[in-house]
Amino acid sequence: MKIHMEIPNGYQKYELTNWLKKYPDATDKAARNDAVKEWVQSKWGAWLARNEITDYSLYEVTPQYFRIDFTHDTDATDFATKCGAVILGE
């Protein structure tokens, strides 16, 4: 099951902006999105690990939002409910 998560404006404006300063060479879109993906993993990966959710993949990561494809529907539902994401479906 796939979910869509908007990155909150406060994170975009402060945390993510500061994170991207560590990657001055990430000037093209792909490199910047890779840096954002690393930040997303550092931010939400801990929640996923604490909840023993390991079967997922991040995709379509941008500075405004990201999407996760979960293998198990219950994991997607838990993440969406507790973290404020939107379920996209299969």
Secondary structure, 3 states (H helix, E strand, C coil): CEEEEECCHHHHHHHHHHHHCCCCCCCCHHHHHHHHHHHHHHHHHHHHHHCCCCCEEEECCCCCEEEEEECCHHHHHHHHHHHCCEEEEC
